[in-house]
Amino acid sequence: MRFDEFGLDDKILEAISYMGYEKASEIQELTIPAILDGHDIMACAQTGTGKTAAFMLPILDHLAAEDNHDLSTLVIVPTRELAIQINQQIQGFAYFLNINSVTVYGGRDGSDWDAESKALTKGTNIIVATPGKLISHLNLGYVQFDKIKHLVLDEADRMLDIGFYDDLMRILSYVPDERQTLMFSATMPQKIRELASKMLKNPVEFSTAISKPAEGVLQAAYVVHENQKIPVINSLITNKPDLDSILVFSSTKRKVTDIVKSLRKAGNSVEGISSDLEQKEREDVLMRFRSRRTRILVATDVLSRGIDIKDINLIINFDVPGSAEDYVHRVGRTARADKTGIAISFINEQDMEKFDRIEKLIEMEVLKIPVPPEIGEGPVYKVRPQRKGGRPQGKRNYSSGGKPNRGSSDSR
Ligand code: AMP
């Protein structure tokens, strides 16, 4: 579907055409008409599917028609990175409109406090905020949310994982009952349904390919001993100039530091990012990675959701993520919006059951590539015995070669 078929404001159409959007993505096609019609919505969609435009374009269309200066839209997100990224997209979409947006998030040096408090009282139309910092402003009593008409909760499942439930309820108490509420979540566990029942009125529900990696991701895995992981990365990326943007995920901050050290020792251009870094340092590291000055970025989960870095060509799960949903999110960092990318996971002896659960969630068996012979033999992949109605499982020894298979081929 083309964007002009939604009946959006011409200035919005002009802006998105400059941004290179031609066809609406699946989630956009589903939600834009319902949001334009004023419905509350509950949408299950991952980052990378175009969900920001899915909620923001119809809201901007409403705001463009009203043409006032009220603070009318509040977008709540789990992380500062996502706040920055959504705000950048809003500024693109609203380029030809007289509409302003401001971010409110913690971790800065305090110099933004005044600008934020001004925006929260008057002076902007859209606020994109993380809950914690917003609550700090709310506590001081000057926040004016009485004109809010559109409330968006993005990555709602992540917000609950972080423990923002009480903050969300508190924020909700400041927002008028008469409003449109749009909730987006990558997964739909029971606690999200409960939150939705508290926040939404007769929502229209949408779901796009729940908890499955975006199309176009080539997924593969190495069954390795822990000490084989760094050598396998080096063998994967040495003499591969095409792989110029590589994101490595690890489970802990400590490990990020170790991986950076080992990869740097092998002569790679690499930096690490974790919540230990100050906000400014994180932005600088991200900027160098985005601009391809740094080839490899090693990150903890902080980055796995929300961050929009274009054209990452290889994702490496140095450790199998703790939850299957996190796997989907990490893998979602590559192959965004119609592109292709590769996601490779390392499975050591301890992570085999975890990886098996991921394969069940994504409903596909990820191809296991043998460890290159010069690195030595990997462990045998042992998973639970075959269950009734399940895929054939059991002991598998991956000793022959193979190519990564296309993630979407047997999953939809
Ligand atoms: P999101 O899921 O909102 O984080 O979007 C992921 C990326 O896809 C962002 O870089 C968007 O600018 C881009 N994008 C979203 N919708 C479209 C579209 N219809 N056509 C092309 N790119 C898009």
Boltz pocket constraint, residues with backbone or C-beta under 6 A from the ligand:
constraints:
  - pocket:
      binder: B
      contacts: [[A, 19], [A, 20], [A, 21], [A, 22], [A, 23], [A, 24], [A, 25], [A, 28], [A, 46], [A, 47], [A, 48], [A, 49], [A, 50], [A, 51], [A, 52], [A, 53], [A, 89], [A, 306], [A, 308], [A, 336], [A, 337]]
      max_distance: 6.0
